[in-house]
Amino acid sequence: MSDIDEITEALRNFRDERDWAQFHNPKDLAAALSIEAGELLECFLWKAHAEADMAKVKEELADVLAFALLLAEHYKLDVRQVVLDKIAKNALKYPVAKAKGSAKKYTEL
């Protein structure tokens, strides 16, 4: 069992023990993911990144990852493959020769 599978199973068990699957439809999972990402961003608001409270960053990042994994689980997506496919797609959009050291969007390279 991969780390991702182990974490997803733990999340599923936690959810199912509380009968929360009924609330975990794709729309609400995506909304929760967005809200938690905003809370993660709030950890850095009005301060240098080094000033962020790492305990709070870990907590909010865990929430973001949890909702992302539950959304992937709902659709039976292979998280590993989804991420590898996106990296491959981005490699075509951002070839090293053009993108290295640049923050420009692929349409501007």
Buried (B, 14 or more C-beta within 10 A) or exposed (E): EEEBBEBBEEBBEEBEEEEEEEEBEEEEBEEBBEEBBEBBEEBBEEEEEEEBEEEEBEBBBEBBBBBBBBBBBEEEEEBEEEEEEEEEEEEEEBEEEEBEEEEEEEEEE
